[in-house]
Amino acid sequence: RKGVGSVLVQAGVDACKELDVDVVFVLGHADYYPKFGFESAATFGLSYGAEEFGPHFMVLELTPGSLKRMSGLVQYRQEFDGV
């Protein structure tokens, strides 16, 4: 509760911006990530795995309009399957 998590999330978002990433997805606490601008991915027709992930799967659009051309099932790299 000293803000370390917020600093890390913001540093990750900033790094993605520097790399010209269009969108960032997270699978995390639905009450935490919205303060960084993340929204429910389902709002944009995007999902990840089982239904129970729905409220926890969120997206942040870094390049305006990028989400308009996306829909469907999002898959993380295979390395994340065991996490």
Secondary structure as GFF3:
##gff-version 3
##sequence-region A 1 83
A	DSSP	alpha_helix	4	18	.	.	.	ID=ss1
A	DSSP	beta_strand	23	27	.	.	.	ID=ss2
A	DSSP	three_ten_helix	33	36	.	.	.	ID=ss3
A	DSSP	beta_strand	39	40	.	.	.	ID=ss4
A	DSSP	three_ten_helix	41	44	.	.	.	ID=ss5
A	DSSP	beta_strand	46	47	.	.	.	ID=ss6
A	DSSP	three_ten_helix	51	56	.	.	.	ID=ss7
A	DSSP	beta_strand	57	61	.	.	.	ID=ss8
A	DSSP	three_ten_helix	66	69	.	.	.	ID=ss9
A	DSSP	beta_strand	72	73	.	.	.	ID=ss10
A	DSSP	three_ten_helix	78	80	.	.	.	ID=ss11
###
